[in-house]
Amino acid sequence: MVSLLNNGRSRRYKSVSLAMAFAAIGYFGLQAIQAATPSVAIEAETGSLAGNAVAGDPTGASANAAVKFKEGAVGGSITNTPTQPAAFIYSDSPSAAATKAYAHPGAMVVAGRAAYADQAFKDVSAGGGSVLIYLDAMIDNNYGRYHELLLNVSECGAAVPRWPGGPKANEYGYLADFRVGGIEQGKLECVLEKMVSENPHMAGFFADDIGSRSWYPLINWGSWSTTDQQAYRDGAIALVKTFRKVADRHGLFLMVNGTWSGGALASDGGGYPDMSKSGMSLADGALVEHHDSDGPAYFQNYTCSTQWASESPLTHGKAFNWTVNNTDNSRDEFVAAGCYAFAGTQAEYSDAPPPWTGFHPTGLPNKVTTP
């Protein structure tokens, strides 16, 4: 996560540093893609072209791309456009009034590590909005009940060790050992089920930092062996599979914040299941965070990839991607690109900003619907 927070609360979010602006979604080798990607902003805005067009496929014909950002297509009652507000609310004592402004069908908010059970979040759910609860399984920052359950000795299992060699990710924490077969992989499902059972108002998970390669500022990814790079990718995929399994069990939404950019090598990270194609098929959406300076064209091929949500039983291939910007002008430019179901102007994440436009139903869940 990226934030400009300068109060004490920010340090409890091990990934809320400005340096992570380079880790969330950007600066991961899309320059060549950008040059080959057609501009679709005008077509998307007028509705003549779906937002999921890709380079060399200006009509969005491949992989049924043309249906991805259109109402009434694949996905039944699921509707991901027009773009509408969403907000991060990471304060331990968030403003109830600011939060309740999102108590409408179609709204989405992410609750932080401590205040997820506040009445204001329950009001958002009751009003038809979707409340995602934050969890970061990548770094050993154990602030918050569910991070304590995951990382410390708990009813869900033993303490999670650091990644071999103890690489520090950023100023907020060290990389956790999330390799396939490890302790954390065995504990995650238990923790997610605790989240669900204790928060019937939740609509899903916000899985922070999970991507197929590292962009942490203190990790020299290029110095890692191919074996370790592959282990990182495999571990991230396994984590997302567990998030997806629990989400499906309870009718919940899954958004990831981490890079899944296409590439043929382990060093690239790659998408899933097709490494050469951007996107994580098991995630319902992804985040582009504070990339005003790059502009929407930089992320066109990445965010509009048809691989996002392509294996989601909830959205049936309709991606609910999100852009958060520092200025309204940049937000509007990203919205015009046609790849985003949610958008907002939010330089810091302590409380929700006023909604910048109205809301409309999406068909996404607003609570747990365990059979």
N, C-alpha and C positions, 0 to 999 in steps of 0.2 A: 504494500500500500504506500501511497505517496501523500504526504500531508505537510502543510506549512504550520502545523500546530507548534506553539512554543511554550505551552504550559506543561505541567508535570504529567498530565495524563498521556501525552503523546508517547512517552517512553515506555508505556505499557504495551504499545503496539510495536513489536519489534521490527516491523517493516514500515513504519511511518517516517521515513527519512527522505529528504530531497534527493539523495543519491539514488534511491530506488526508482526515481523517474526513469532511469535507464534500465530498470529491471522489470517493471510491470508489463510493458508491452513494446517498448521501443528500442531502437538502436540494436537490432539483432539481425542485420544483414538483409533488409528488404530493399536496399537501394536499387539493386538490379531489377527487382520485381516492379518497383515504382516506375521505372523507365518504360517497362513493357505494358503497364496497365492502362487501359483506356479510361478517360474521364467519363463517369456516368452520372455525375451530380444532376445535370439538367434532366436527363431522361428519368432518373429515379424520382426526382421531385415532381415531374409531371405525370408519373405513373406509367410511362410507356416502357419502362425497363425495370425489372426487379432489382433490388439492391444487391443481390448475390451474384452479379456478373463477375466474371474473372477474365484475366488477360487472355486474349485470343478467342474469347467467347462473348462478344459484346451483346448478344441477344439473351444471354443467360440460359442457353438451351441445354448445356451439358448438365448431367446429373439432376435434371428437373429443376435447375436453378431458378427458372422463371417463376416458380410458385413460392419461392422462399419469403419474399417480402410483399406478398399480396394478400389481401383479405379474401376469405372464402375459398381458399385453395386447400392444399394438403394440410392436414392438422385439424380439420373439423372446425370447432368453434374457437380455436386458438388464433389470435390476431396479434401480430407484432408491430403493426404500424397503424396510424402515424406515431412518430416518436413522442414520448411523454416524459414527465419528470420522474426522477429517482434520486435518492439521497443516502449518504452515509451519516450515521448518528453514533459517534464513538464516545461521547462523553459518558462518564460514570453517573452523571446526574443531568440527563438531557432535558432540554426545554419541552415541557409537555405540549405547549401551544404550537411550537414549531413542528413537533412530531405529528401531532394530530391533523395538521394541514394535509397530511398524506393518507388520511383515513377515507380513501375513495377507491372504488373498483379500478384496477389498472395501475395504481401507484405501487412503487416498490421502494423499500428502505432496507438498509443493512444495519442491524443492531450489533454493537460492539461486545467486548469481552465480559462486561459486568452488568449492564443495565437492560439486557434482553428481555427480562421479565417485567419491566416497568409497565404500569397501566397504560401509558401512552402507546406502547407497541401493541398491546392487546386491543386498544381502540382502533389502531390502524387495521388490524385483522378483522375486527368486527365491522368496520366500515367497508370492507372488500379489498383492502390493500394487501400486498404481499410483504411479509417480514422475513428477511433472510438473516440467519445468525452466523456470525463470523467465527471461523476456525482456521488456524494456520498450523498445519502439520509438518512444516518444513524446518522451522527454527526452534531452538530449545528455550523460548521465552514462555514461562509457565504462568504468567499472570492471567487470572480468570478461572472460574470453576472448571470449565471443560478442557482448558489447556493443562490445568493441574491434573485432572483425571487422565489425560492422554500422556503427559510427559513424566509425572511423578509415579512413585509406587501408589497404586490405588486399587479399588475393587475391580478395575478392568485389567490389571496386570502389573508387571514389574516396571521399574523406571526405564525410560528410553535413553540409550547411550547416544553420544555424539557420533557423527559420521567418522569412520576411521581416519586418524590423523588430526581430528578436531579442527577442521577448517572453520574460521570465523566468517560469517556471512556478511554482517554489517554491525554497526554499533549496538544493535539491539539483541544480538544473539549469535550462537554457533549453529552450524548445520546439524540437524538431528539425523540419526541413522534411520532412514525410511526405506532401506533396501528391502527387496522382496524376501520374505521369510524371517524378517527381523521382528523385534518386540513391538515396534510401533504398528507395523502392518497387522499384527494380531490383536492389537488393542482398539484400533480405530472404530470398528463396527460397534463395539460396546459403548464407546463414548458418544457416537452419533445416535445410538438408540436412547441413551440417557437424555440427550438434547431433545429428542422427539417426545419422550414420555413426560418430560418436565415442562415442555413449552407447546401445548396443543395449539397455540395461536401462531406458531411459526409456519411459514410457507416453503422454507427450503434452507439450503446451505450456501454460504459464501466462502468458498475454499480459497484462501489467500495464498499467493506465491507458488501455487502448484503449476509447474510447466515442465516441458521435456528437456530443458537445459537450464543451467544457472546463469543469471545475470547479476548476481549479488556483487556489490562493489569491491568486497574484500576477497573474493574468490577469483583466482586466475584460471578460468575455465580452459584456456588453451594449454595449460600445463598438466591437465588431467590426462590420464591414460585413456585409450579408447574403451578399455574394460570398465573403468570407473564412470566414464561418461554414459556408457550403455546402462550401467547399474542405476545411475541417476534417472535416466529416462524410464527404465523398467519399473523403478520404485514409484515414480510419479504416476505412471499409468495404473499401477496396482491401487494406489490411493484413490484415484478418480473412480475406479471400478467399485471400490467399497462405498464411496459417497453415492454413486449411482444406484447400487443395490439397496441401500437403506432408503434413499429418496423414492425409489420405485415401490418399495414396501409400504410407504406411507403417503404416496401421491404428492411428492414434494419436488421442488425446483432446485436445480444445481447450477450455480455460476462459479467459474474459475477465474482467478486473476494470476496469470502466468503465461509465458509465451509457448505457443504450439505452432511455430513457424515451419513451413515446409522445408525439407532438406534431405539429402540422401545419406548423410553421414551422421554418426553419433554425435559428433561435435556440433552439428547443426541443431540438434534436438529433434526436429521433425514433428509433423502432425501425427494424428492417430485416427484410424488405423493405418492410413496411407502416409508414410513418412514424408513423401515428396510433396504432399499437399498440406497446406495450412489448416489448422482447426483441430479441435478435440471432439470427436463424434459423440461422446458420452456426456458432454456438458451442454446444458440448455443455452448457455450464453457465456460471453467473455467481456473483459473490461479493457478499454483504452483510457489510460489515466494521465491527465495533465500533459498532453502532447500538442498544445496549441502551436508551438513553433514548427512542428513537423507538417501540420495540415492534414486534412482527410485523405489526400491522394496517396500519402505515404503508407496508409493502412488499408487502402482499398482492397487489394488482393487478399490481405490477411483477414480482415474483419468480414468481408463478403464471401469468404470461402464456403462452399456448400458442404464441407465436412463438419462444420459446427452443427451440433444437435442432430446429425443425420441418423444416429442410433438411439435417440431419446424417445421412449414410449410416451412421454408427457407432451412434447411439442411436435413430434412427428416430423422433424427436419426443419422446423421454423426456429431460427436462431434469435435469441433475445439478448443481443449485444448492447453494451452500455458505454457511452463516452462521458467522461467528466472533465471539464475544462476550467481554466482560470478566468476566462472572460466570456461574456455573452456572445460577442462576435465570433469567437472561435467555436463555441458550442453550436451556433447556427450554421457555420460552415460544415461541421461534422454531420449535423442533422440532415443537411441538404444532400449529403453523399448517399443517403438511402440505406445505410447498413446498420442503423442503430434503432433498437426498440425503446431505449431509455437514454436520457441525456440530462445533464445538469451543469450549472456553474457553481463550483464549490472548491475554493482554494484550501480550506481547512475543514476537518470532519467532525468537529465537536458537536455541532447541531445541524439540523436540516435547514437549508435555505428555503425561502418562500418558493412554491411551485412557479415555474416560469410560464406555464401554459396549463390548460385543463387536462383532465384525465378521461380515459375511456376504457371499458372492460377489455381484457386480453384473453380471458379464459384460463389464466394461470391460477394456481391455488392461493387461497388466503388463510389456510389452516391445515392442520394434519387431518388426513382422511383415511386413517388406518381401517381396513375392513373389519 
